Amino acid sequence: KSGRTKASGSRRTPARPPKVNMPAESVIVEDAAAARLATTALAEHSRIAVDCEGVLLSRKGRLCLIQVASPVGVYFFDIVKGGRELFDSGLRYLLESASVIKVMHDCRQDCDALLHQFDVRLAPVVDTQVAFTVLRQVRNLKVGLPVSLKTLLKKFVGISEDDIAMKTGSKAAMGEQ
């Protein structure tokens, strides 16, 4: 088999994205004790996914929530309730740890808020927005406008519209509290 489609004879059949297994555990972290437990568990992984939510997220806005995912769980650090105490109880160490890679998407505003509001210097980071731009350049494709996380997840990971709707719904619910 040549990997060509029957319709054109010259195009390759696109590979199917891998199945995504969702982590089993979700934990809301609101105090120092919970932050110590969560960050200890997360520090055992070589890579974690991180996303920040807030109001006008930047140095001048307000960081409200940090979502951190590992292969076994998702932790929601409620910065509104826990504040600086969460950072002093392991979150700062985790976000600055050189032994844990933080995977993020377009983390410019997240980094700005973390640095100026909580003196956190996020590192090392793999920014999927930057990685996709580099991939486009390497393949001699038009660089264009920034791509959304939703687009990357659908294209490369095979995330469904239902999974994306779940994240959108979760963000809306957090805003209502």
C-alpha positions as CSV (number, residue, x, y, z in Angstrom):
1,K,0.0,0.0,0.0
2,S,1.3,3.4,-0.9
3,G,-0.5,5.5,1.6
4,R,-2.3,7.4,-1.2
5,T,-6.0,8.0,-1.3
6,K,-8.0,6.6,-4.2
7,A,-9.6,10.0,-5.0
8,S,-6.5,11.9,-6.1
9,G,-3.8,9.2,-6.2
10,S,-1.3,11.8,-4.9
11,R,-2.4,12.7,-1.4
12,R,-1.5,10.9,1.7
13,T,-4.3,9.7,4.1
14,P,-3.9,11.8,7.2
15,A,-2.9,9.9,10.3
16,R,-5.6,9.6,13.0
17,P,-4.8,11.4,16.2
18,P,-4.2,9.3,19.2
19,K,-7.0,8.6,21.7
20,V,-6.8,10.9,24.7
21,N,-7.2,9.3,28.1
22,M,-8.5,11.8,30.6
23,P,-6.9,11.9,34.1
24,A,-9.0,10.1,36.8
25,E,-8.6,12.6,39.6
26,S,-9.7,16.3,39.9
27,V,-8.7,18.2,43.0
28,I,-9.6,21.8,44.1
29,V,-6.7,23.3,46.0
30,E,-7.6,26.1,48.3
31,D,-5.2,26.0,51.3
32,A,-1.6,25.4,52.2
33,A,-2.0,21.7,53.2
34,A,-3.7,20.8,50.0
35,A,-1.1,22.8,48.0
36,R,1.7,20.8,49.6
37,L,0.0,17.5,48.8
38,A,-0.8,18.5,45.2
39,T,2.6,20.0,44.4
40,T,4.4,17.0,45.8
41,A,2.3,14.7,43.6
42,L,2.8,16.9,40.5
43,A,6.6,17.2,41.1
44,E,6.9,13.4,40.5
45,H,6.2,14.0,36.7
46,S,8.7,15.2,34.2
47,R,6.0,17.2,32.3
48,I,2.8,18.9,33.4
49,A,0.3,21.0,31.6
50,V,-0.4,24.5,33.1
51,D,-3.1,27.1,32.3
52,C,-4.0,30.3,34.1
53,E,-7.4,32.0,34.3
54,G,-8.1,35.5,35.5
55,V,-9.7,38.8,35.0
56,L,-7.8,40.8,32.4
57,L,-4.9,38.3,33.0
58,S,-1.7,40.3,33.0
59,R,0.4,42.2,35.5
60,K,-2.5,44.7,35.9
61,G,-5.3,42.1,36.0
62,R,-6.1,39.4,38.6
63,L,-4.9,35.8,38.5
64,C,-7.8,33.7,39.8
65,L,-7.1,30.1,39.0
66,I,-4.2,27.9,37.9
67,Q,-5.0,24.6,36.3
68,V,-2.3,22.0,36.4
69,A,-2.6,18.5,34.8
70,S,-0.5,15.4,35.0
71,P,-1.1,12.0,33.5
72,V,-3.0,11.0,36.7
73,G,-4.8,14.1,37.8
74,V,-5.9,17.6,37.4
75,Y,-5.4,20.2,40.1
76,F,-7.3,23.5,40.3
77,F,-5.4,26.0,42.4
78,D,-7.9,28.6,43.6
79,I,-5.8,31.7,43.9
80,V,-8.8,33.8,44.9
81,K,-9.3,31.7,48.1
82,G,-5.7,30.5,48.8
83,G,-3.7,33.5,47.5
84,R,0.0,33.8,48.2
85,E,-0.2,30.9,50.7
86,L,-0.6,28.5,47.8
87,F,2.6,29.8,46.2
88,D,4.5,29.6,49.5
89,S,3.3,26.0,50.0
90,G,4.9,24.5,47.0
91,L,3.2,26.0,43.9
92,R,6.1,28.5,43.3
93,Y,8.7,25.7,43.7
94,L,6.8,23.5,41.2
95,L,6.3,26.3,38.6
96,E,10.0,27.3,38.8
97,S,11.4,23.8,39.1
98,A,13.9,23.0,36.4
99,S,13.1,19.3,36.6
100,V,9.5,19.7,35.6
101,I,8.6,20.9,32.1
102,K,5.5,23.1,32.0
103,V,3.5,22.7,28.7
104,M,1.4,25.7,28.1
105,H,-0.3,27.5,25.2
106,D,0.4,31.1,24.5
107,C,1.7,31.7,28.0
108,R,2.7,35.4,27.6
109,Q,-0.1,36.8,29.8
110,D,0.2,33.9,32.3
111,C,3.9,34.5,32.7
112,D,3.3,38.3,33.1
113,A,0.7,37.8,35.8
114,L,2.7,35.1,37.7
115,L,5.9,37.3,37.7
116,H,4.3,40.6,38.6
117,Q,1.6,39.4,41.0
118,F,3.4,36.5,42.8
119,D,7.1,36.8,41.8
120,V,7.1,33.5,40.0
121,R,9.6,32.9,37.2
122,L,8.0,30.1,35.2
123,A,10.6,27.7,33.7
124,P,11.2,25.6,31.8
125,V,8.2,26.1,29.5
126,V,7.2,24.5,26.2
127,D,4.7,26.9,24.6
128,T,2.6,25.0,22.0
129,Q,1.8,28.3,20.3
130,V,5.6,28.9,19.7
131,A,6.2,25.3,18.8
132,F,3.5,25.4,16.1
133,T,4.9,28.6,14.7
134,V,8.4,27.0,14.5
135,L,6.9,23.9,12.9
136,R,5.3,26.1,10.2
137,Q,8.6,27.8,9.5
138,V,10.5,24.5,9.3
139,R,8.0,23.2,6.8
140,N,8.1,26.4,4.8
141,L,4.5,27.1,5.5
142,K,2.9,30.6,5.9
143,V,3.3,31.6,9.5
144,G,0.1,33.7,9.8
145,L,-1.9,34.6,12.9
146,P,-1.6,32.7,16.2
147,V,-3.5,29.5,16.3
148,S,-5.9,28.7,19.1
149,L,-5.4,25.8,21.5
150,K,-8.8,24.5,20.4
151,T,-7.5,24.2,16.8
152,L,-4.2,22.5,17.9
153,L,-6.1,20.0,20.1
154,K,-8.5,19.1,17.3
155,K,-5.7,18.9,14.7
156,F,-3.0,17.0,16.5
157,V,-4.7,15.3,19.5
158,G,-8.1,14.5,18.2
159,I,-10.0,16.3,21.0
160,S,-13.7,16.2,20.4
161,E,-16.1,19.2,20.4
162,D,-17.6,17.6,23.6
163,D,-14.3,17.8,25.4
164,I,-13.8,21.4,24.3
165,A,-17.3,22.2,25.4
166,M,-16.6,20.6,28.8
167,K,-13.6,23.0,29.3
168,T,-15.7,26.0,28.2
169,G,-18.5,25.0,30.6
170,S,-16.1,24.5,33.5
171,K,-14.6,28.0,32.9
172,A,-18.2,29.5,32.9
173,A,-19.1,27.7,36.1
174,M,-16.0,29.0,37.8
175,G,-16.9,32.5,36.8
176,E,-20.4,32.2,38.4
177,Q,-19.0,31.3,41.8
